[in-house]
């Protein structure tokens, strides 16, 4: 099927400093070839996609671009993504997501993401690290809906700032609202607001002695609870193997149904991505009988 691409004109009013970036994407599996195709693209700068690259087993890989090089104070960015029945989609970013300093008079930068994975579809969302710069204010709101037999691998890594520049929790605000629903029932919900100038980030209620954090949600709707309990035990052993006193800490727990969540804390950002890869490889092999291979950044 021919892909429909719409480029929405950028806002041009000089009196409007806020940038509205928008991506609307839809994927479907073609019945004759059983290969996934990107069939709908609506894009408004600075958000952009170029094309979907085919993967060996019939899925596609998509790179999300931000033409601004990062998220600016006052930006409002929206992503809407639909994975139609039996489509297989892998999404990554071209580099780390940089959250730039917000001017005092500007509202916080906001990212809104809405995801629907329909029956038998699968989404692997594997972005690079989120780096909030000193003085930045950022809010993100994510809702994910999963239908019967839908699969999801979704991770996020958050840095404490530009540590190479001496920035450590120098941002003003980092807010996250995240919800996954399966068969119209919530199965995971994550809500936090970090304001380092007002909160003690070393509190055990936040990050404790660690500075980097990550979350990884693994879902497949409809699997029996015993499968999830067995996978929790297996990944729990991996978490113990990867945890190093005073350096990194990993944990695994089942969701109320249909999935697991893996959480990691570290004092070295470079430790988290390899750990996530290990969890992804073991979980994908167990849930789908397939090898997990990191997406290529350049084609």
N, C-alpha and C positions, 0 to 999 in steps of 0.2 A: 504494500500500500504506500502511496506517495505521502511523504511527510509534509504537514502544514506548518509553515513558519511565519509568525507574525512578529514584527518588530514594532513595539509601541513607542511613539515619539517621546523623547525625554521632555521633562518639564522645563520650560524656557523662561518663566516669569522671573525677572530679576528680584522681585520683592519676596520670592519664596526661596529661602536658603535651604530648606529641607529637600533631600534627594529621595525620590521614590523609585526603588528598583524592584522589578517584579519578574518572576519566572513561573510559567504555567507549563507543565510537562505531562505527557501521557504516553504510556508504552503499552503495546499489545503483542501477543504472540500470533504470528501469521499461521493460519491453519494448514496451509499447503506445505510450508517449509518447517514449521514448528520453531522458527527463529523469532526472537523478540525484535521489534522495530519501534523507534521513536516516531510516533505518528502525529504528535501535536506539540508545537513549541510557540509560546508567546513570551516575548522577552522585552524588557525595558531596562536600559542601562542604569546603573553599572553592572547589573547581573547579566550573564551571557553564557550560553553554551554554543559550541561549534558544531559538533556532530556526536553521534553515538557510535562507538567502536565495537565491532562484533567480538564475542568471546567464543572460545572453542566449543562449548557445550550448548550454544544457541542463545545465550544471554547477550547483554550489551553493557558496555562501560561508558559512563558519562563523566566528564570533568566540569565542575562548576567554576566559572571565572567571575572575579570581581574586577572590573576595569579600573576602579579607583585604587587598586593595590591594597585596599583595606576598608574597614568600616569607619566612617566619619561621624562625628557628633551630629545628631539631628537626622541621620539617615533613617529611612523606613524601608526595610527590605522584606519582600514577601516571596515565599516559595510554595507552590502548590504542585504536588507530584502524585500521579495516579499510576499504579501498576495494575493493569487489567488481568483477567483470569489467565493463569499459567505463564504469564510473562516473567522474565528473570532479569533483574536490573541491579547493576553495581554502580554506586556513585561515590566520587571522591572529589577533593579540591586540588587545585594546582599548586598550592603552597599553604602555609599556616594562615589562619584568619587573624589579621591584625586589627585590633580595636584602638583607633587613634584617640588622642586627647580631645575631650569635649570643651568647647568654649563655655564660659559661665552662663551666658544667656541662651544657649542652645538646649533643646530637650535632649534626653538620652537617645542614643542609637537604639533602634528596635529591629529585631529579626522575628518575623512570624513565619512558621512552617506548618503546612497541613499535608499529611500523607495519608493515602488510602491504598492498601494492598488487598486486591480482590481475590476471590477464591482460587487457591492453588498458585498464586503469584508469590514472588520472593523479592525482597529488597535488601541489599547490603549497602549500608551508608557508612563510609569509612573515611572521614575527613582528617586532615592534618590538625595540628594543635591550635587551640584558641589562645591568643596572647593579648590580654588587656594592657594597653600602655598606661603609663602614669597619667592621672587626671582623666581617664576615660570613664564613661558611664554607658552601660550596655544592658539591655533587657532582651531576653529571647523567650518566645512562646511557641511550643511545639505540641501538636496533637497528631497522633497516629492511630488509624483505624485498621484493624485486621479482620478479614473474613475467614471463612472455614478453610483450613489447610494452608492459610497464608503463612509465609515465613519472613522473619526479620532478624537481621544482624545490624546493630546500631551502636556505634561508639562515639565517645567524646573525650578529649583530653584537654585539660585546662591548666595553663601555666600561671605562675604568680605575677608575671610581668616580663619585661625584657631584662632578664637576670644578667645578661652580658653587659648591660649598661648600668648595672647596680640597682635596678628597679625590683623591689620585692613588696608586693601588695601595696603598690602606690596608686592603683586605680581608685576611683571614687565609688563605683557601684558595679556589681555584677549580679544580675537577677536572672533566674531560670525557672520557667514553668513548663513542665514536661509531663505528658499523659499518653499512655497506650491503652487502647480499648480493643478487646477481642469479642466478636459476635455481639457488639453493642454494650459490652460490660467492661468497666475499667479494670485493668489488671496491674497497672503500674502508674505511680504518680510521684513526681519529684518536684519539689518547690523549695527554692532557697533565695535569699538575698544577702550578698556579701558586701559590706561597707567597711573596709579595713580601718578607716579613721575612727569609726565608732565601735568596732568589735575587735575582740582579741582573737586573731586568726589561729593562734596556737592553742585555743581552747579545745578540749576533747570533744566538744559538741560540734566542732568545725573540722579543722585539719590536724589538730594535735601537733606533733613535732615535724610534720611533713609540709611540703610546699606545692607539689604538683598532685593533681587528682585526675581520675578517669572513671567513667562508667561504661559498661558494655551490656546491652540488652540482647538476649538471644530468645527468639520466640518461633514456635510453629504450632498453629492453632489446631487442636484436635487430638494431639498425642495424649496417651493415657498418663496419669500422674506417676506411675511407677517408672516410666522412661525418664521423667524429669528428676526424680529422686536419685536414680542411678547415675545420671549425668552430673547432678550436683555433687555426689560423692567423688566421681572421677575428677571433675574440675576442682573440687576442694583439695584433692591431693596435689594437683598442679599448683594451686594457690600456696600451699605450704612449701612446695619446692622453690617457688619464685620469691617468697618473702625472705627478706634479709634484715636482721635486727638493726634498727636505727637508720636503715637505708630505704626499705620499701616494705609495703604491707598489702596483701591481696586477700580478698574474701569473695565467697560465692553463696548465693541463696536463691531458693525458688521463689517465683512470683506466686500470687494467689492461684494462678492456673496458666497453662500454655507457655511457660517460659522460665528463664533464669535471669538474674542480674549478677554481673561481675563488677566489683569495685576495686580500684587500686589507688594507693598513695605512695609518693616517692619524694625524695629530695633531689633526684636527678631526672630531668625530663626525658633523657634518652633511654631510661629504663622501662618506661611505660609502653611505648609502641611495640617493642619486641615481646613483652608479656602479653599484650592484647592479641598479637599474632598467634601465640601459642594457644590461647584459649579459643580463638576463632578456628584454628586448624583442627583442634580436637573436637569441638562442638559440631562443626560442619560435617566432619567425617561421620560422626555418630548420627546426626539428624538427617543427612542427605546422602551419605556414602560418597561424598565428593571431596576433593582436595581444595583447601583454601589457599589462593595465591594472591599476594598483594597486587593491587591495580598498578599498571604502569602509569607514570606521570607524563611521558612524552611518547608520541607516536609519529 
